[in-house]
């Protein structure tokens, strides 16, 4: 689930960079959210490994 959210946010961010529409910096918030989701997923995945 988190990987899906990460992928969607990352694609939306890249789309914003390519089109040049920054919407007053909101598109960069998507990048930050995508990185946060990735970090959370990495921590959760690391804690389940034996």
ZAKOLTI-852819 format. One line per field, with one value per atom (N, C-alpha, C, CB): x, y, z; residue in three letters; atom name. Coordinates in nm, 2 decimals. Glycine has a CB too. Layout:
! residues N
u <- c(X_...) .
v <- c(Y_...) .
w <- c(Z_...) .
code <- c(ALA_...) .
site <- c(CA_...) .
! end
This chain:
! residues 50
u <- c(0.08_0.00_0.09_-0.09_0.19_0.28_0.36_0.37_0.40_0.47_0.39_0.52_0.26_0.16_0.15_0.03_0.14_0.13_0.26_0.10_0.37_0.50_0.51_0.61_0.47_0.48_0.39_0.45_0.27_0.18_0.23_0.04_0.28_0.33_0.46_0.37_0.54_0.66_0.63_0.75_0.53_0.49_0.43_0.39_0.35_0.29_0.39_0.18_0.49_0.60_0.68_0.69_0.71_0.79_0.71_0.83_0.58_0.49_0.49_0.35_0.49_0.49_0.62_0.47_0.73_0.87_0.87_0.98_0.82_0.83_0.74_0.78_0.62_0.53_0.57_0.39_0.65_0.69_0.59_0.72_0.48_0.38_0.41_0.23_0.45_0.49_0.38_0.61_0.28_0.17_0.21_0.08_0.30_0.35_0.43_0.24_0.50_0.58_0.50_0.63_0.37_0.30_0.35_0.15_0.40_0.45_0.57_0.49_0.65_0.76_0.72_0.86_0.60_0.54_0.52_0.41_0.48_0.46_0.59_0.40_0.70_0.83_0.86_0.94_0.84_0.86_0.78_0.84_0.65_0.56_0.60_0.42_0.65_0.69_0.82_0.73_0.91_1.03_0.99_1.13_0.90_0.85_0.79_0.76_0.71_0.64_0.75_0.54_0.85_0.95_1.03_1.05_1.06_1.14_1.05_1.18_0.93_0.84_0.83_0.70_0.82_0.82_0.95_0.79_1.06_1.19_1.20_1.30_1.16_1.16_1.07_1.13_0.95_0.86_0.91_0.72_0.96_1.01_1.13_1.05_1.22_1.34_1.30_1.43_1.19_1.16_1.10_1.07_1.05_0.98_1.08_0.87_1.20_1.30_1.36_1.41_1.39_1.44_1.59_1.38) .
v <- c(-0.12_0.00_0.13_0.00_0.13_0.24_0.26_0.24_0.15_0.16_0.22_0.02_0.19_0.25_0.40_0.18_0.44_0.58_0.65_0.61_0.59_0.64_0.66_0.55_0.56_0.57_0.68_0.43_0.69_0.79_0.93_0.77_0.95_1.08_1.12_1.09_1.02_1.04_1.07_0.92_1.00_1.03_1.17_0.92_1.20_1.34_1.45_1.35_1.42_1.52_1.53_1.48_1.42_1.42_1.49_1.28_1.46_1.52_1.68_1.47_1.72_1.87_1.93_1.89_1.86_1.91_1.91_1.82_1.81_1.81_1.91_1.67_1.94_2.03_2.18_2.00_2.19_2.32_2.40_2.40_2.33_2.39_2.36_2.35_2.46_2.43_2.46_2.52_2.53_2.56_2.62_2.44_2.72_2.79_2.69_2.86_2.60_2.51_2.39_2.58_2.37_2.26_2.13_2.27_2.13_2.01_1.95_2.03_2.04_1.99_1.93_2.11_1.96_1.89_1.75_1.96_1.72_1.58_1.50_1.58_1.57_1.50_1.47_1.59_1.56_1.54_1.43_1.67_1.43_1.32_1.18_1.35_1.18_1.06_1.00_1.07_1.09_1.05_1.00_1.16_1.07_1.03_0.89_1.13_0.87_0.74_0.63_0.74_0.66_0.56_0.53_0.61_0.63_0.61_0.52_0.74_0.56_0.48_0.33_0.54_0.31_0.17_0.10_0.18_0.17_0.10_0.06_0.19_0.15_0.12_0.00_0.24_0.00_-0.11_-0.24_-0.07_-0.23_-0.36_-0.41_-0.33_-0.32_-0.37_-0.43_-0.25_-0.39_-0.44_-0.58_-0.34_-0.62_-0.75_-0.86_-0.74_-0.82_-0.92_-0.99_-0.86_-1.12_-1.19_-1.21_-1.33) .
w <- c(0.00_0.00_0.00_0.12_0.09_0.09_-0.03_0.21_-0.10_-0.22_-0.33_-0.26_-0.33_-0.43_-0.41_-0.42_-0.28_-0.26_-0.29_-0.10_-0.26_-0.30_-0.45_-0.25_-0.52_-0.67_-0.73_-0.73_-0.68_-0.73_-0.70_-0.66_-0.57_-0.54_-0.62_-0.39_-0.65_-0.72_-0.87_-0.72_-0.93_-1.06_-1.08_-1.11_-0.98_-0.99_-0.98_-0.88_-0.89_-0.88_-1.01_-0.76_-1.06_-1.19_-1.30_-1.23_-1.30_-1.40_-1.39_-1.39_-1.26_-1.24_-1.28_-1.09_-1.26_-1.30_-1.46_-1.25_-1.52_-1.67_-1.73_-1.72_-1.68_-1.74_-1.70_-1.70_-1.59_-1.55_-1.47_-1.67_-1.43_-1.35_-1.20_-1.38_-1.13_-0.99_-0.89_-0.95_-0.93_-0.84_-0.70_-0.81_-0.71_-0.59_-0.50_-0.52_-0.55_-0.47_-0.41_-0.35_-0.44_-0.39_-0.45_-0.42_-0.57_-0.63_-0.55_-0.78_-0.49_-0.41_-0.28_-0.38_-0.23_-0.12_-0.15_-0.07_-0.28_-0.32_-0.31_-0.46_-0.34_-0.33_-0.19_-0.40_-0.10_0.04_0.09_0.12_0.06_0.10_0.05_0.06_-0.08_-0.13_-0.06_-0.28_-0.02_0.05_0.19_0.06_0.25_0.39_0.38_0.45_0.28_0.27_0.24_0.15_0.16_0.14_0.26_0.03_0.34_0.47_0.56_0.53_0.58_0.66_0.62_0.67_0.49_0.44_0.46_0.29_0.45_0.47_0.62_0.43_0.71_0.85_0.89_0.94_0.83_0.86_0.80_0.81_0.68_0.62_0.70_0.48_0.75_0.82_0.95_0.84_1.02_1.15_1.14_1.22_1.03_1.02_0.98_0.91_0.93_0.89_1.02_0.80_1.01_1.12_1.10_1.14) .
code <- c(UNK_UNK_UNK_UNK_UNK_UNK_UNK_UNK_UNK_UNK_UNK_UNK_UNK_UNK_UNK_UNK_UNK_UNK_UNK_UNK_UNK_UNK_UNK_UNK_UNK_UNK_UNK_UNK_UNK_UNK_UNK_UNK_UNK_UNK_UNK_UNK_UNK_UNK_UNK_UNK_UNK_UNK_UNK_UNK_UNK_UNK_UNK_UNK_UNK_UNK_UNK_UNK_UNK_UNK_UNK_UNK_UNK_UNK_UNK_UNK_UNK_UNK_UNK_UNK_UNK_UNK_UNK_UNK_UNK_UNK_UNK_UNK_UNK_UNK_UNK_UNK_UNK_UNK_UNK_UNK_UNK_UNK_UNK_UNK_UNK_UNK_UNK_UNK_UNK_UNK_UNK_UNK_UNK_UNK_UNK_UNK_UNK_UNK_UNK_UNK_UNK_UNK_UNK_UNK_UNK_UNK_UNK_UNK_UNK_UNK_UNK_UNK_UNK_UNK_UNK_UNK_UNK_UNK_UNK_UNK_UNK_UNK_UNK_UNK_UNK_UNK_UNK_UNK_UNK_UNK_UNK_UNK_UNK_UNK_UNK_UNK_UNK_UNK_UNK_UNK_UNK_UNK_UNK_UNK_UNK_UNK_UNK_UNK_UNK_UNK_UNK_UNK_UNK_UNK_UNK_UNK_UNK_UNK_UNK_UNK_UNK_UNK_UNK_UNK_UNK_UNK_UNK_UNK_UNK_UNK_UNK_UNK_UNK_UNK_UNK_UNK_UNK_UNK_UNK_UNK_UNK_UNK_UNK_UNK_UNK_UNK_UNK_UNK_UNK_UNK_UNK_UNK_UNK_UNK_UNK_UNK_UNK_UNK_UNK_UNK) .
site <- c(N_CA_C_CB_N_CA_C_CB_N_CA_C_CB_N_CA_C_CB_N_CA_C_CB_N_CA_C_CB_N_CA_C_CB_N_CA_C_CB_N_CA_C_CB_N_CA_C_CB_N_CA_C_CB_N_CA_C_CB_N_CA_C_CB_N_CA_C_CB_N_CA_C_CB_N_CA_C_CB_N_CA_C_CB_N_CA_C_CB_N_CA_C_CB_N_CA_C_CB_N_CA_C_CB_N_CA_C_CB_N_CA_C_CB_N_CA_C_CB_N_CA_C_CB_N_CA_C_CB_N_CA_C_CB_N_CA_C_CB_N_CA_C_CB_N_CA_C_CB_N_CA_C_CB_N_CA_C_CB_N_CA_C_CB_N_CA_C_CB_N_CA_C_CB_N_CA_C_CB_N_CA_C_CB_N_CA_C_CB_N_CA_C_CB_N_CA_C_CB_N_CA_C_CB_N_CA_C_CB_N_CA_C_CB_N_CA_C_CB_N_CA_C_CB_N_CA_C_CB_N_CA_C_CB_N_CA_C_CB_N_CA_C_CB_N_CA_C_CB) .
! end
